[in-house]
Amino acid sequence: MNHKQNETMTHTHTPGPWHIGKRAADVAIYGPKGEEVAKILGFFNDDEENKANARLISASPNLLEALQMLMPQEPREADSYDRAMWDNARAAIAKATGKEDA
């Protein structure tokens, strides 16, 4: 494995972990120092779609780090299914890091 367990990923976003906190009718996503990093307006307790959106947003730093940790293990040879999976992973990383048009 090329990725060292204690190696720190470089990033320009607020580092994780992020967590969900409710404020009045809205829900906010907070960084590790309590700083607000995102807000979903009009959040209602019975709205499952908003709850799912909040969970996905709060997991974003973890998902990005997991994909970045997997990339050094990309095989040199892969079938079309595996190639598509690795292409999707690279595209997701590029989108999350602002490099999708680079």
Secondary structure, DSSP 8 states (H G I E B T S, - for coil): --S-TT-----SS--S--EEEEETTEEEEE-TTS-EEEEETT--TT-HHHHHHHHHHHHHHHHHHHHHHHGGG--SS--HHHHHHHHHHHHHHHHHHT-TT-
